[in-house]
């Protein structure tokens, strides 16, 4: 993620440096020095498009009627008989042992804790009046090292 951010920053920096070359600045200066062009030439009139003749198409031919085909009846063949499924022997499962399930150990009881009451702290009061904003002086004080040196 950080690599792409640096990459795009470097590309934009290179483009800005290429566009700020002296040739571009001189070209802009020459464009500013050229006189403004006179009124633009009048727009050329477009020629009118001639109307095309109407073409009449010949009528479409009618669809010929096709003879109906008579198919011979399908032969009536009896369906083949499926072989009978063999019967599987019934499996008898041995009875489950009648052992009782093991008993689970009882869970120990946890002691109950009582929390002390919360202290009664009063809520802070919200001020209803807005304090006044100090005024900005209209006269800017002079700073000695920013003023020009005295003339001789």
Secondary structure, DSSP 8 states (H G I E B T S, - for coil): -HHHHHHHHHHHHHHHHHHTSHHHHHHHHHHHHS----S----------------------------------------------------------------------------------------SS--------SS----GGGS-----
